[in-house]
Amino acid sequence: MGRGELSGTAVTIESLVQELTAQTGRTVIDKTDLKREYDFKLQWTPELGQMNSMAPPPGPQAPAAAGAPASDATGPTLVTAIQEQLGLKLESAKGPVEVIVVDHVERPSAN
């Protein structure tokens, strides 16, 4: 996995869905019914929020100085890349989502 790139060998759709959930910050649900393992390489231009979350840790060299190619600002978005490069389609929908609700907090008592 890299900045605007995701690749895998013998990856299940379940694993891909988990990674897409992390990349998009939204719940992704598999409705493909695909059961095999797949090899793939996905490349896209990260949006501003994605770029910040995937930025490398601070160090003496910036990515461009380390020989990394410059980002192509005209490349496909993640959603477009998924459809064009993998033949899958992400559709936005409303539905039930698991959440954790903390309704009360207390400091622990001294032992």
Biopython code that builds the backbone (N, CA, C, O; Angstrom):
import numpy as np
from Bio.PDB.StructureBuilder import StructureBuilder

atoms = [
    (1, "MET", "N", (0.839, -1.178, 0.000)),
    (1, "MET", "CA", (0.000, 0.000, 0.000)),
    (1, "MET", "C", (0.876, 1.231, 0.000)),
    (1, "MET", "O", (1.875, 1.265, 0.718)),
    (2, "GLY", "N", (0.543, 2.230, -0.768)),
    (2, "GLY", "CA", (1.288, 3.470, -0.809)),
    (2, "GLY", "C", (0.344, 4.622, -1.019)),
    (2, "GLY", "O", (-0.875, 4.463, -0.960)),
    (3, "ARG", "N", (0.914, 5.783, -1.264)),
    (3, "ARG", "CA", (0.111, 6.978, -1.488)),
    (3, "ARG", "C", (-0.609, 6.866, -2.825)),
    (3, "ARG", "O", (0.013, 6.990, -3.881)),
    (4, "GLY", "N", (-1.904, 6.632, -2.783)),
    (4, "GLY", "CA", (-2.693, 6.521, -4.006)),
    (4, "GLY", "C", (-2.454, 5.225, -4.747)),
    (4, "GLY", "O", (-2.686, 5.142, -5.953)),
    (5, "GLU", "N", (-1.990, 4.211, -4.032)),
    (5, "GLU", "CA", (-1.753, 2.920, -4.665)),
    (5, "GLU", "C", (-2.060, 1.802, -3.686)),
    (5, "GLU", "O", (-1.717, 1.876, -2.506)),
    (6, "LEU", "N", (-2.703, 0.778, -4.187)),
    (6, "LEU", "CA", (-3.033, -0.385, -3.378)),
    (6, "LEU", "C", (-2.889, -1.595, -4.287)),
    (6, "LEU", "O", (-3.467, -1.634, -5.372)),
    (7, "SER", "N", (-2.122, -2.575, -3.848)),
    (7, "SER", "CA", (-1.977, -3.777, -4.658)),
    (7, "SER", "C", (-1.990, -4.985, -3.745)),
    (7, "SER", "O", (-1.722, -4.885, -2.547)),
    (8, "GLY", "N", (-2.304, -6.125, -4.329)),
    (8, "GLY", "CA", (-2.349, -7.337, -3.533)),
    (8, "GLY", "C", (-2.275, -8.572, -4.392)),
    (8, "GLY", "O", (-2.586, -8.546, -5.583)),
    (9, "THR", "N", (-1.856, -9.656, -3.767)),
    (9, "THR", "CA", (-1.791, -10.964, -4.404)),
    (9, "THR", "C", (-2.617, -11.928, -3.559)),
    (9, "THR", "O", (-2.466, -11.991, -2.339)),
    (10, "ALA", "N", (-3.482, -12.670, -4.218)),
    (10, "ALA", "CA", (-4.354, -13.641, -3.544)),
    (10, "ALA", "C", (-5.170, -12.970, -2.437)),
    (10, "ALA", "O", (-5.200, -13.443, -1.301)),
    (11, "VAL", "N", (-5.821, -11.879, -2.779)),
    (11, "VAL", "CA", (-6.610, -11.084, -1.823)),
    (11, "VAL", "C", (-8.082, -11.429, -1.978)),
    (11, "VAL", "O", (-8.602, -11.488, -3.092)),
    (12, "THR", "N", (-8.743, -11.654, -0.862)),
    (12, "THR", "CA", (-10.188, -11.891, -0.895)),
    (12, "THR", "C", (-10.912, -10.555, -1.008)),
    (12, "THR", "O", (-10.367, -9.504, -0.671)),
    (13, "ILE", "N", (-12.133, -10.616, -1.481)),
    (13, "ILE", "CA", (-12.949, -9.402, -1.553)),
    (13, "ILE", "C", (-13.171, -8.854, -0.153)),
    (13, "ILE", "O", (-13.226, -7.637, 0.029)),
    (14, "GLU", "N", (-13.299, -9.724, 0.834)),
    (14, "GLU", "CA", (-13.474, -9.291, 2.222)),
    (14, "GLU", "C", (-12.295, -8.412, 2.669)),
    (14, "GLU", "O", (-12.494, -7.379, 3.308)),
    (15, "SER", "N", (-11.082, -8.827, 2.330)),
    (15, "SER", "CA", (-9.903, -8.032, 2.692)),
    (15, "SER", "C", (-9.882, -6.704, 1.944)),
    (15, "SER", "O", (-9.532, -5.669, 2.511)),
    (16, "LEU", "N", (-10.260, -6.740, 0.667)),
    (16, "LEU", "CA", (-10.317, -5.503, -0.116)),
    (16, "LEU", "C", (-11.340, -4.545, 0.480)),
    (16, "LEU", "O", (-11.084, -3.345, 0.574)),
    (17, "VAL", "N", (-12.492, -5.064, 0.881)),
    (17, "VAL", "CA", (-13.542, -4.241, 1.482)),
    (17, "VAL", "C", (-13.039, -3.583, 2.765)),
    (17, "VAL", "O", (-13.320, -2.409, 3.006)),
    (18, "GLN", "N", (-12.301, -4.322, 3.586)),
    (18, "GLN", "CA", (-11.748, -3.749, 4.816)),
    (18, "GLN", "C", (-10.792, -2.603, 4.503)),
    (18, "GLN", "O", (-10.815, -1.573, 5.176)),
    (19, "GLU", "N", (-9.952, -2.778, 3.485)),
    (19, "GLU", "CA", (-9.008, -1.725, 3.111)),
    (19, "GLU", "C", (-9.738, -0.517, 2.525)),
    (19, "GLU", "O", (-9.369, 0.624, 2.803)),
    (20, "LEU", "N", (-10.760, -0.759, 1.723)),
    (20, "LEU", "CA", (-11.525, 0.357, 1.159)),
    (20, "LEU", "C", (-12.263, 1.122, 2.251)),
    (20, "LEU", "O", (-12.402, 2.342, 2.165)),
    (21, "THR", "N", (-12.735, 0.422, 3.269)),
    (21, "THR", "CA", (-13.362, 1.082, 4.413)),
    (21, "THR", "C", (-12.357, 2.018, 5.073)),
    (21, "THR", "O", (-12.697, 3.150, 5.419)),
    (22, "ALA", "N", (-11.121, 1.551, 5.250)),
    (22, "ALA", "CA", (-10.080, 2.384, 5.862)),
    (22, "ALA", "C", (-9.717, 3.559, 4.960)),
    (22, "ALA", "O", (-9.520, 4.671, 5.452)),
    (23, "GLN", "N", (-9.624, 3.336, 3.657)),
    (23, "GLN", "CA", (-9.229, 4.390, 2.724)),
    (23, "GLN", "C", (-10.303, 5.476, 2.598)),
    (23, "GLN", "O", (-9.985, 6.663, 2.517)),
    (24, "THR", "N", (-11.565, 5.067, 2.583)),
    (24, "THR", "CA", (-12.644, 6.030, 2.361)),
    (24, "THR", "C", (-13.147, 6.666, 3.646)),
    (24, "THR", "O", (-13.750, 7.739, 3.616)),
    (25, "GLY", "N", (-12.900, 6.001, 4.789)),
    (25, "GLY", "CA", (-13.439, 6.506, 6.044)),
    (25, "GLY", "C", (-14.932, 6.256, 6.166)),
    (25, "GLY", "O", (-15.594, 6.830, 7.031)),
    (26, "ARG", "N", (-15.460, 5.411, 5.309)),
    (26, "ARG", "CA", (-16.882, 5.067, 5.317)),
    (26, "ARG", "C", (-17.016, 3.551, 5.300)),
    (26, "ARG", "O", (-16.116, 2.847, 4.841)),
    (27, "THR", "N", (-18.120, 3.060, 5.790)),
    (27, "THR", "CA", (-18.354, 1.626, 5.793)),
    (27, "THR", "C", (-18.588, 1.145, 4.366)),
    (27, "THR", "O", (-19.438, 1.682, 3.656)),
    (28, "VAL", "N", (-17.836, 0.134, 3.950)),
    (28, "VAL", "CA", (-18.014, -0.474, 2.633)),
    (28, "VAL", "C", (-18.543, -1.883, 2.871)),
    (28, "VAL", "O", (-17.996, -2.636, 3.677)),
    (29, "ILE", "N", (-19.608, -2.229, 2.163)),
    (29, "ILE", "CA", (-20.248, -3.531, 2.321)),
    (29, "ILE", "C", (-20.109, -4.304, 1.015)),
    (29, "ILE", "O", (-20.384, -3.770, -0.060)),
    (30, "ASP", "N", (-19.684, -5.559, 1.109)),
    (30, "ASP", "CA", (-19.515, -6.411, -0.064)),
    (30, "ASP", "C", (-20.861, -6.986, -0.480)),
    (30, "ASP", "O", (-21.489, -7.722, 0.282)),
    (31, "LYS", "N", (-21.300, -6.653, -1.680)),
    (31, "LYS", "CA", (-22.517, -7.231, -2.233)),
    (31, "LYS", "C", (-22.203, -7.979, -3.524)),
    (31, "LYS", "O", (-23.098, -8.219, -4.335)),
    (32, "THR", "N", (-20.923, -8.354, -3.722)),
    (32, "THR", "CA", (-20.501, -8.985, -4.970)),
    (32, "THR", "C", (-20.742, -10.481, -5.005)),
    (32, "THR", "O", (-20.948, -11.036, -6.084)),
    (33, "ASP", "N", (-20.724, -11.153, -3.865)),
    (33, "ASP", "CA", (-20.823, -12.607, -3.765)),
    (33, "ASP", "C", (-19.636, -13.307, -4.435)),
    (33, "ASP", "O", (-19.735, -14.474, -4.815)),
    (34, "LEU", "N", (-18.508, -12.587, -4.580)),
    (34, "LEU", "CA", (-17.284, -13.179, -5.132)),
    (34, "LEU", "C", (-16.534, -13.881, -4.005)),
    (34, "LEU", "O", (-16.339, -13.305, -2.935)),
    (35, "LYS", "N", (-16.113, -15.119, -4.239)),
    (35, "LYS", "CA", (-15.489, -15.925, -3.187)),
    (35, "LYS", "C", (-14.019, -16.233, -3.440)),
    (35, "LYS", "O", (-13.336, -16.691, -2.524)),
    (36, "ARG", "N", (-13.513, -16.004, -4.625)),
    (36, "ARG", "CA", (-12.130, -16.349, -4.961)),
    (36, "ARG", "C", (-11.147, -15.324, -4.417)),
    (36, "ARG", "O", (-11.542, -14.323, -3.820)),
    (37, "GLU", "N", (-9.864, -15.586, -4.630)),
    (37, "GLU", "CA", (-8.810, -14.644, -4.282)),
    (37, "GLU", "C", (-8.319, -13.998, -5.575)),
    (37, "GLU", "O", (-8.291, -14.642, -6.624)),
    (38, "TYR", "N", (-7.931, -12.726, -5.496)),
    (38, "TYR", "CA", (-7.583, -11.972, -6.690)),
    (38, "TYR", "C", (-6.256, -11.250, -6.513)),
    (38, "TYR", "O", (-5.882, -10.875, -5.402)),
    (39, "ASP", "N", (-5.552, -11.059, -7.621)),
    (39, "ASP", "CA", (-4.368, -10.216, -7.679)),
    (39, "ASP", "C", (-4.814, -8.912, -8.333)),
    (39, "ASP", "O", (-5.573, -8.931, -9.302)),
    (40, "PHE", "N", (-4.349, -7.791, -7.811)),
    (40, "PHE", "CA", (-4.752, -6.514, -8.395)),
    (40, "PHE", "C", (-3.733, -5.429, -8.075)),
    (40, "PHE", "O", (-2.914, -5.562, -7.166)),
    (41, "LYS", "N", (-3.810, -4.357, -8.846)),
    (41, "LYS", "CA", (-3.056, -3.140, -8.558)),
    (41, "LYS", "C", (-3.998, -1.981, -8.863)),
    (41, "LYS", "O", (-4.516, -1.855, -9.972)),
    (42, "LEU", "N", (-4.202, -1.151, -7.872)),
    (42, "LEU", "CA", (-5.130, -0.027, -7.975)),
    (42, "LEU", "C", (-4.342, 1.259, -7.762)),
    (42, "LEU", "O", (-3.629, 1.393, -6.768)),
    (43, "GLN", "N", (-4.465, 2.205, -8.688)),
    (43, "GLN", "CA", (-3.781, 3.493, -8.565)),
    (43, "GLN", "C", (-4.784, 4.618, -8.750)),
    (43, "GLN", "O", (-5.621, 4.583, -9.652)),
    (44, "TRP", "N", (-4.686, 5.634, -7.866)),
    (44, "TRP", "CA", (-5.591, 6.771, -7.931)),
    (44, "TRP", "C", (-4.888, 8.008, -7.391)),
    (44, "TRP", "O", (-3.811, 7.920, -6.801)),
    (45, "THR", "N", (-5.506, 9.145, -7.599)),
    (45, "THR", "CA", (-5.003, 10.398, -7.051)),
    (45, "THR", "C", (-5.750, 10.666, -5.754)),
    (45, "THR", "O", (-6.956, 10.915, -5.776)),
    (46, "PRO", "N", (-5.042, 10.619, -4.611)),
    (46, "PRO", "CA", (-5.718, 10.840, -3.323)),
    (46, "PRO", "C", (-6.315, 12.236, -3.245)),
    (46, "PRO", "O", (-5.751, 13.211, -3.741)),
    (47, "GLU", "N", (-7.473, 12.297, -2.607)),
    (47, "GLU", "CA", (-8.079, 13.590, -2.332)),
    (47, "GLU", "C", (-7.348, 14.196, -1.151)),
    (47, "GLU", "O", (-6.584, 13.499, -0.484)),
    (48, "LEU", "N", (-7.557, 15.456, -0.876)),
    (48, "LEU", "CA", (-6.816, 16.163, 0.158)),
    (48, "LEU", "C", (-6.868, 15.442, 1.497)),
    (48, "LEU", "O", (-5.828, 15.292, 2.139)),
    (49, "GLY", "N", (-8.037, 14.990, 1.946)),
    (49, "GLY", "CA", (-8.159, 14.285, 3.223)),
    (49, "GLY", "C", (-7.409, 12.966, 3.224)),
    (49, "GLY", "O", (-6.822, 12.586, 4.237)),
    (50, "GLN", "N", (-7.423, 12.254, 2.084)),
    (50, "GLN", "CA", (-6.699, 10.996, 1.983)),
    (50, "GLN", "C", (-5.200, 11.239, 2.004)),
    (50, "GLN", "O", (-4.458, 10.456, 2.598)),
    (51, "MET", "N", (-4.742, 12.303, 1.372)),
    (51, "MET", "CA", (-3.315, 12.590, 1.321)),
    (51, "MET", "C", (-2.778, 12.837, 2.724)),
    (51, "MET", "O", (-1.685, 12.385, 3.064)),
    (52, "ASN", "N", (-3.544, 13.552, 3.532)),
    (52, "ASN", "CA", (-3.101, 13.834, 4.893)),
    (52, "ASN", "C", (-3.051, 12.572, 5.731)),
    (52, "ASN", "O", (-2.132, 12.408, 6.534)),
    (53, "SER", "N", (-4.017, 11.672, 5.565)),
    (53, "SER", "CA", (-4.044, 10.469, 6.381)),
    (53, "SER", "C", (-3.008, 9.457, 5.944)),
    (53, "SER", "O", (-2.651, 8.577, 6.726)),
    (54, "MET", "N", (-2.513, 9.551, 4.721)),
    (54, "MET", "CA", (-1.532, 8.601, 4.236)),
    (54, "MET", "C", (-0.141, 9.207, 4.125)),
    (54, "MET", "O", (0.762, 8.579, 3.571)),
    (55, "ALA", "N", (0.046, 10.415, 4.641)),
    (55, "ALA", "CA", (1.345, 11.070, 4.533)),
    (55, "ALA", "C", (2.391, 10.287, 5.302)),
    (55, "ALA", "O", (2.107, 9.732, 6.364)),
    (56, "PRO", "N", (3.627, 10.241, 4.754)),
    (56, "PRO", "CA", (4.684, 9.531, 5.467)),
    (56, "PRO", "C", (5.068, 10.280, 6.726)),
    (56, "PRO", "O", (4.819, 11.482, 6.827)),
    (57, "PRO", "N", (5.674, 9.590, 7.696)),
    (57, "PRO", "CA", (6.080, 10.280, 8.912)),
    (57, "PRO", "C", (7.118, 11.335, 8.600)),
    (57, "PRO", "O", (7.866, 11.203, 7.631)),
    (58, "PRO", "N", (7.176, 12.409, 9.428)),
    (58, "PRO", "CA", (8.137, 13.457, 9.165)),
    (58, "PRO", "C", (9.554, 12.894, 9.208)),
    (58, "PRO", "O", (9.870, 12.021, 10.017)),
    (59, "GLY", "N", (10.381, 13.403, 8.338)),
    (59, "GLY", "CA", (11.762, 12.951, 8.282)),
    (59, "GLY", "C", (12.594, 13.942, 7.504)),
    (59, "GLY", "O", (12.083, 14.973, 7.068)),
    (60, "PRO", "N", (13.858, 13.649, 7.323)),
    (60, "PRO", "CA", (14.731, 14.588, 6.645)),
    (60, "PRO", "C", (14.444, 14.732, 5.162)),
    (60, "PRO", "O", (14.778, 15.759, 4.570)),
    (61, "GLN", "N", (13.818, 13.702, 4.532)),
    (61, "GLN", "CA", (13.558, 13.778, 3.109)),
    (61, "GLN", "C", (12.072, 13.808, 2.831)),
    (61, "GLN", "O", (11.314, 13.010, 3.383)),
    (62, "ALA", "N", (11.653, 14.726, 1.978)),
    (62, "ALA", "CA", (10.281, 14.748, 1.500)),
    (62, "ALA", "C", (10.151, 13.674, 0.431)),
    (62, "ALA", "O", (11.171, 13.273, -0.130)),
    (63, "PRO", "N", (8.938, 13.178, 0.114)),
    (63, "PRO", "CA", (8.797, 12.130, -0.881)),
    (63, "PRO", "C", (9.433, 12.468, -2.225)),
    (63, "PRO", "O", (10.064, 11.603, -2.834)),
    (64, "ALA", "N", (9.287, 13.696, -2.702)),
    (64, "ALA", "CA", (9.869, 14.064, -3.988)),
    (64, "ALA", "C", (11.384, 14.002, -3.925)),
    (64, "ALA", "O", (12.026, 13.597, -4.894)),
    (65, "ALA", "N", (11.964, 14.397, -2.804)),
    (65, "ALA", "CA", (13.409, 14.374, -2.669)),
    (65, "ALA", "C", (13.927, 12.944, -2.583)),
    (65, "ALA", "O", (15.084, 12.687, -2.915)),
    (66, "ALA", "N", (13.103, 12.031, -2.152)),
    (66, "ALA", "CA", (13.509, 10.636, -2.021)),
    (66, "ALA", "C", (13.364, 9.885, -3.335)),
    (66, "ALA", "O", (13.602, 8.679, -3.391)),
    (67, "GLY", "N", (12.973, 10.597, -4.404)),
    (67, "GLY", "CA", (12.863, 9.973, -5.714)),
    (67, "GLY", "C", (11.470, 9.487, -6.050)),
    (67, "GLY", "O", (11.285, 8.832, -7.076)),
    (68, "ALA", "N", (10.490, 9.783, -5.225)),
    (68, "ALA", "CA", (9.120, 9.386, -5.508)),
    (68, "ALA", "C", (8.567, 10.250, -6.625)),
    (68, "ALA", "O", (8.860, 11.445, -6.676)),
    (69, "PRO", "N", (7.770, 9.676, -7.526)),
    (69, "PRO", "CA", (7.203, 10.481, -8.599)),
    (69, "PRO", "C", (6.219, 11.501, -8.062)),
    (69, "PRO", "O", (5.562, 11.269, -7.047)),
    (70, "ALA", "N", (6.121, 12.610, -8.732)),
    (70, "ALA", "CA", (5.176, 13.659, -8.333)),
    (70, "ALA", "C", (3.761, 13.159, -8.559)),
    (70, "ALA", "O", (3.510, 12.385, -9.484)),
    (71, "SER", "N", (2.833, 13.602, -7.713)),
    (71, "SER", "CA", (1.441, 13.191, -7.820)),
    (71, "SER", "C", (0.815, 13.782, -9.079)),
    (71, "SER", "O", (1.027, 14.954, -9.389)),
    (72, "ASP", "N", (0.047, 12.974, -9.801)),
    (72, "ASP", "CA", (-0.665, 13.422, -10.983)),
    (72, "ASP", "C", (-2.029, 13.918, -10.547)),
    (72, "ASP", "O", (-2.930, 13.121, -10.285)),
    (73, "ALA", "N", (-2.185, 15.239, -10.467)),
    (73, "ALA", "CA", (-3.421, 15.834, -9.961)),
    (73, "ALA", "C", (-4.600, 15.563, -10.886)),
    (73, "ALA", "O", (-5.745, 15.807, -10.504)),
    (74, "THR", "N", (-4.346, 15.064, -12.096)),
    (74, "THR", "CA", (-5.444, 14.804, -13.021)),
    (74, "THR", "C", (-5.815, 13.330, -13.074)),
    (74, "THR", "O", (-6.642, 12.939, -13.898)),
    (75, "GLY", "N", (-5.229, 12.509, -12.223)),
    (75, "GLY", "CA", (-5.533, 11.081, -12.201)),
    (75, "GLY", "C", (-6.921, 10.822, -11.645)),
    (75, "GLY", "O", (-7.589, 11.738, -11.165)),
    (76, "PRO", "N", (-7.353, 9.566, -11.714)),
    (76, "PRO", "CA", (-8.702, 9.231, -11.262)),
    (76, "PRO", "C", (-8.831, 9.289, -9.739)),
    (76, "PRO", "O", (-7.857, 9.114, -9.007)),
    (77, "THR", "N", (-10.047, 9.538, -9.290)),
    (77, "THR", "CA", (-10.341, 9.452, -7.862)),
    (77, "THR", "C", (-10.367, 7.975, -7.486)),
    (77, "THR", "O", (-10.352, 7.111, -8.362)),
    (78, "LEU", "N", (-10.405, 7.684, -6.200)),
    (78, "LEU", "CA", (-10.455, 6.293, -5.742)),
    (78, "LEU", "C", (-11.694, 5.585, -6.287)),
    (78, "LEU", "O", (-11.598, 4.453, -6.761)),
    (79, "VAL", "N", (-12.836, 6.229, -6.226)),
    (79, "VAL", "CA", (-14.087, 5.617, -6.694)),
    (79, "VAL", "C", (-14.007, 5.309, -8.191)),
    (79, "VAL", "O", (-14.415, 4.232, -8.626)),
    (80, "THR", "N", (-13.484, 6.249, -8.975)),
    (80, "THR", "CA", (-13.334, 6.046, -10.420)),
    (80, "THR", "C", (-12.338, 4.940, -10.715)),
    (80, "THR", "O", (-12.577, 4.104, -11.586)),
    (81, "ALA", "N", (-11.217, 4.928, -9.993)),
    (81, "ALA", "CA", (-10.189, 3.906, -10.202)),
    (81, "ALA", "C", (-10.727, 2.514, -9.899)),
    (81, "ALA", "O", (-10.418, 1.564, -10.618)),
    (82, "ILE", "N", (-11.522, 2.381, -8.854)),
    (82, "ILE", "CA", (-12.101, 1.081, -8.509)),
    (82, "ILE", "C", (-12.965, 0.570, -9.658)),
    (82, "ILE", "O", (-12.928, -0.613, -9.996)),
    (83, "GLN", "N", (-13.737, 1.466, -10.248)),
    (83, "GLN", "CA", (-14.613, 1.046, -11.337)),
    (83, "GLN", "C", (-13.812, 0.762, -12.610)),
    (83, "GLN", "O", (-14.037, -0.260, -13.258)),
    (84, "GLU", "N", (-12.891, 1.638, -12.975)),
    (84, "GLU", "CA", (-12.154, 1.479, -14.228)),
    (84, "GLU", "C", (-11.104, 0.369, -14.163)),
    (84, "GLU", "O", (-10.911, -0.357, -15.138)),
    (85, "GLN", "N", (-10.429, 0.235, -13.027)),
    (85, "GLN", "CA", (-9.309, -0.690, -12.945)),
    (85, "GLN", "C", (-9.684, -2.064, -12.387)),
    (85, "GLN", "O", (-9.051, -3.063, -12.730)),
    (86, "LEU", "N", (-10.696, -2.125, -11.540)),
    (86, "LEU", "CA", (-11.091, -3.397, -10.946)),
    (86, "LEU", "C", (-12.442, -3.898, -11.446)),
    (86, "LEU", "O", (-12.790, -5.058, -11.228)),
    (87, "GLY", "N", (-13.199, -3.039, -12.109)),
    (87, "GLY", "CA", (-14.514, -3.442, -12.590)),
    (87, "GLY", "C", (-15.553, -3.544, -11.492)),
    (87, "GLY", "O", (-16.587, -4.190, -11.659)),
    (88, "LEU", "N", (-15.268, -2.898, -10.357)),
    (88, "LEU", "CA", (-16.210, -2.883, -9.236)),
    (88, "LEU", "C", (-16.804, -1.497, -9.120)),
    (88, "LEU", "O", (-16.209, -0.526, -9.588)),
    (89, "LYS", "N", (-17.955, -1.391, -8.511)),
    (89, "LYS", "CA", (-18.621, -0.095, -8.385)),
    (89, "LYS", "C", (-18.972, 0.167, -6.930)),
    (89, "LYS", "O", (-19.607, -0.657, -6.273)),
    (90, "LEU", "N", (-18.548, 1.334, -6.431)),
    (90, "LEU", "CA", (-18.952, 1.769, -5.098)),
    (90, "LEU", "C", (-20.182, 2.646, -5.251)),
    (90, "LEU", "O", (-20.175, 3.609, -6.018)),
    (91, "GLU", "N", (-21.225, 2.315, -4.529)),
    (91, "GLU", "CA", (-22.447, 3.111, -4.551)),
    (91, "GLU", "C", (-22.722, 3.611, -3.155)),
    (91, "GLU", "O", (-22.664, 2.844, -2.194)),
    (92, "SER", "N", (-23.021, 4.883, -3.032)),
    (92, "SER", "CA", (-23.364, 5.459, -1.744)),
    (92, "SER", "C", (-24.812, 5.109, -1.423)),
    (92, "SER", "O", (-25.701, 5.255, -2.262)),
    (93, "ALA", "N", (-25.033, 4.650, -0.206)),
    (93, "ALA", "CA", (-26.384, 4.284, 0.211)),
    (93, "ALA", "C", (-26.514, 4.493, 1.710)),
    (93, "ALA", "O", (-25.521, 4.559, 2.434)),
    (94, "LYS", "N", (-27.743, 4.594, 2.154)),
    (94, "LYS", "CA", (-28.012, 4.686, 3.581)),
    (94, "LYS", "C", (-28.397, 3.310, 4.089)),
    (94, "LYS", "O", (-29.069, 2.541, 3.401)),
    (95, "GLY", "N", (-27.960, 3.012, 5.299)),
    (95, "GLY", "CA", (-28.300, 1.725, 5.879)),
    (95, "GLY", "C", (-27.826, 1.669, 7.307)),
    (95, "GLY", "O", (-27.185, 2.601, 7.794)),
    (96, "PRO", "N", (-28.137, 0.578, 7.985)),
    (96, "PRO", "CA", (-27.715, 0.450, 9.380)),
    (96, "PRO", "C", (-26.192, 0.297, 9.469)),
    (96, "PRO", "O", (-25.571, -0.379, 8.648)),
    (97, "VAL", "N", (-25.622, 0.927, 10.462)),
    (97, "VAL", "CA", (-24.182, 0.873, 10.692)),
    (97, "VAL", "C", (-23.951, 0.622, 12.170)),
    (97, "VAL", "O", (-24.622, 1.214, 13.015)),
    (98, "GLU", "N", (-23.003, -0.257, 12.489)),
    (98, "GLU", "CA", (-22.676, -0.509, 13.889)),
    (98, "GLU", "C", (-21.929, 0.683, 14.466)),
    (98, "GLU", "O", (-21.012, 1.218, 13.842)),
    (99, "VAL", "N", (-22.331, 1.092, 15.662)),
    (99, "VAL", "CA", (-21.662, 2.178, 16.361)),
    (99, "VAL", "C", (-21.516, 1.816, 17.827)),
    (99, "VAL", "O", (-22.265, 0.991, 18.351)),
    (100, "ILE", "N", (-20.562, 2.428, 18.475)),
    (100, "ILE", "CA", (-20.390, 2.269, 19.913)),
    (100, "ILE", "C", (-20.779, 3.593, 20.553)),
    (100, "ILE", "O", (-20.265, 4.643, 20.169)),
    (101, "VAL", "N", (-21.670, 3.550, 21.512)),
    (101, "VAL", "CA", (-22.130, 4.750, 22.193)),
    (101, "VAL", "C", (-21.661, 4.703, 23.643)),
    (101, "VAL", "O", (-21.962, 3.752, 24.365)),
    (102, "VAL", "N", (-20.934, 5.716, 24.063)),
    (102, "VAL", "CA", (-20.526, 5.839, 25.461)),
    (102, "VAL", "C", (-21.470, 6.858, 26.078)),
    (102, "VAL", "O", (-21.418, 8.041, 25.739)),
    (103, "ASP", "N", (-22.331, 6.406, 26.980)),
    (103, "ASP", "CA", (-23.311, 7.322, 27.550)),
    (103, "ASP", "C", (-22.975, 7.757, 28.968)),
    (103, "ASP", "O", (-23.678, 8.590, 29.541)),
    (104, "HIS", "N", (-21.899, 7.199, 29.547)),
    (104, "HIS", "CA", (-21.539, 7.593, 30.896)),
    (104, "HIS", "C", (-20.066, 7.241, 31.141)),
    (104, "HIS", "O", (-19.594, 6.182, 30.726)),
    (105, "VAL", "N", (-19.351, 8.142, 31.819)),
    (105, "VAL", "CA", (-17.950, 7.910, 32.142)),
    (105, "VAL", "C", (-17.710, 8.336, 33.581)),
    (105, "VAL", "O", (-18.179, 9.389, 34.011)),
    (106, "GLU", "N", (-16.986, 7.524, 34.315)),
    (106, "GLU", "CA", (-16.600, 7.870, 35.692)),
    (106, "GLU", "C", (-15.125, 7.595, 35.862)),
    (106, "GLU", "O", (-14.570, 6.698, 35.228)),
    (107, "ARG", "N", (-14.494, 8.375, 36.724)),
    (107, "ARG", "CA", (-13.091, 8.104, 37.063)),
    (107, "ARG", "C", (-13.033, 6.843, 37.909)),
    (107, "ARG", "O", (-13.926, 6.602, 38.721)),
    (108, "PRO", "N", (-11.985, 6.029, 37.727)),
    (108, "PRO", "CA", (-11.877, 4.819, 38.545)),
    (108, "PRO", "C", (-11.645, 5.173, 40.009)),
    (108, "PRO", "O", (-11.013, 6.179, 40.330)),
    (109, "SER", "N", (-12.167, 4.333, 40.878)),
    (109, "SER", "CA", (-11.989, 4.582, 42.323)),
    (109, "SER", "C", (-10.582, 4.128, 42.742)),
    (109, "SER", "O", (-9.988, 3.243, 42.126)),
    (110, "ALA", "N", (-10.075, 4.754, 43.797)),
    (110, "ALA", "CA", (-8.755, 4.380, 44.314)),
    (110, "ALA", "C", (-8.860, 3.023, 45.007)),
    (110, "ALA", "O", (-9.831, 2.757, 45.716)),
    (111, "ASN", "N", (-7.883, 2.186, 44.806)),
    (111, "ASN", "CA", (-7.913, 0.844, 45.421)),
    (111, "ASN", "C", (-7.206, 0.815, 46.728)),
    (111, "ASN", "O", (-7.141, -0.232, 47.371)),
]
sb = StructureBuilder()
sb.init_structure("model")
sb.init_model(0)
sb.init_chain("A")
sb.init_seg("    ")
for serial, (resi, resn, name, xyz) in enumerate(atoms, 1):
    if name == "N":
        sb.init_residue(resn, " ", resi, " ")
    sb.init_atom(name, np.array(xyz, "f"), 0.0, 1.0, " ", f" {name:<3s}", serial, name[0])
structure = sb.get_structure()
